[in-house]
């Protein structure tokens, strides 16, 4: 049994938009309301915050690699410790990246093949 519908939404359309809605509903064999409900259930919302985090993480990795490359010219024992610390920071950032971008895990860590 469908839930009782007690809420409504009202919005304005231009004459062209209204005609398009009417035509699409008719072609689909639905009422205009049913067509809008159907599309509401199929709509996907894209959150670009994840993409911003992805780029911020990549920029952070780039900075760490540049710092490591700068230190790598001398590699005295103390420099080796510093380089190791930078590498550890890179690994941490890559691990963070895999948590937020699971679809790219196989590209970052090929041995995982997308498994977390």
C-alpha positions as CSV (number, residue, x, y, z in Angstrom):
1,X,0.0,0.0,0.0
2,X,1.4,3.4,-1.0
3,X,2.0,6.0,1.7
4,X,-0.6,8.7,1.9
5,X,0.6,11.8,0.2
6,X,0.0,14.8,2.3
7,X,2.7,17.2,1.1
8,X,2.7,19.3,-2.1
9,X,5.2,21.4,-4.1
10,X,4.2,24.3,-6.3
11,X,6.6,25.8,-8.8
12,X,6.2,27.9,-11.9
13,X,6.9,26.9,-15.5
14,X,7.1,28.9,-18.6
15,X,4.5,28.1,-21.3
16,X,7.2,26.1,-23.2
17,X,8.3,24.2,-20.2
18,X,4.7,23.3,-19.3
19,X,4.0,22.1,-22.8
20,X,7.1,20.0,-22.8
21,X,6.1,18.4,-19.4
22,X,2.6,17.8,-20.8
23,X,3.9,16.1,-24.0
24,X,6.5,14.0,-22.1
25,X,3.9,12.8,-19.7
26,X,1.5,11.9,-22.5
27,X,4.2,10.0,-24.4
28,X,5.1,8.1,-21.3
29,X,1.4,7.3,-20.6
30,X,1.7,9.0,-17.2
31,X,0.1,12.0,-15.5
32,X,2.3,15.0,-15.2
33,X,2.6,14.4,-11.4
34,X,3.5,10.7,-12.0
35,X,6.2,11.7,-14.5
36,X,7.7,14.1,-12.0
37,X,7.6,11.5,-9.2
38,X,9.3,9.0,-11.5
39,X,12.0,11.4,-12.4
40,X,12.5,12.4,-8.7
41,X,13.2,8.7,-7.9
42,X,15.8,8.5,-10.8
43,X,17.6,11.7,-10.1
44,X,21.2,11.5,-8.9
45,X,22.8,14.3,-7.0
46,X,26.5,14.9,-7.5
47,X,28.5,16.0,-4.6
48,X,31.6,17.8,-5.9
49,X,33.1,18.0,-2.4
50,X,34.7,14.6,-2.9
51,X,36.3,15.8,-6.1
52,X,37.7,18.9,-4.2
53,X,39.2,16.5,-1.6
54,X,40.7,14.4,-4.3
55,X,42.5,17.4,-5.8
56,X,43.6,18.7,-2.4
57,X,45.1,15.3,-1.6
58,X,46.9,15.1,-5.0
59,X,48.3,18.6,-4.4
60,X,49.5,17.6,-1.0
61,X,51.2,14.6,-2.4
62,X,52.9,16.7,-5.1
63,X,54.3,19.1,-2.4
64,X,55.7,16.2,-0.4
65,X,57.3,14.6,-3.5
66,X,58.9,18.0,-4.4
67,X,60.3,18.3,-0.9
68,X,61.6,14.8,-1.1
69,X,63.3,15.4,-4.4
70,X,65.0,18.5,-3.0
71,X,66.3,16.5,0.0
72,X,67.4,13.5,-2.2
73,X,70.4,15.3,-3.7
74,X,72.7,14.7,-0.6
75,X,71.4,11.7,1.3
76,X,73.6,12.0,4.3
77,X,72.3,9.8,7.2
78,X,70.2,12.7,8.6
79,X,68.8,13.3,5.1
80,X,67.8,9.7,4.8
81,X,65.8,10.0,8.0
82,X,64.1,13.1,6.6
83,X,63.4,11.4,3.3
84,X,61.9,8.4,5.1
85,X,59.6,10.8,7.0
86,X,58.4,12.4,3.8
87,X,57.8,9.0,2.3
88,X,55.8,8.0,5.3
89,X,53.7,11.2,4.9
90,X,53.1,10.3,1.3
91,X,51.9,6.8,2.2
92,X,49.5,8.3,4.8
93,X,48.1,10.6,2.2
94,X,47.7,7.8,-0.3
95,X,45.9,5.7,2.3
96,X,43.6,8.7,2.9
97,X,43.0,8.9,-0.8
98,X,41.9,5.2,-1.0
99,X,39.3,5.8,1.7
100,X,37.7,8.7,-0.2
101,X,38.2,7.4,-3.8
102,X,37.7,3.7,-3.6
103,X,37.2,3.4,-7.3
104,X,40.8,4.5,-7.8
105,X,42.4,2.2,-5.3
106,X,43.6,-0.2,-8.0
107,X,45.4,2.7,-9.7
108,X,47.1,3.9,-6.5
109,X,47.8,0.5,-4.9
110,X,47.7,-2.1,-7.8
111,X,48.1,-5.0,-5.4
112,X,44.7,-4.2,-3.9
113,X,42.6,-4.4,-7.1
114,X,40.0,-2.1,-5.6
115,X,39.7,-4.0,-2.3
116,X,39.9,-1.9,0.8
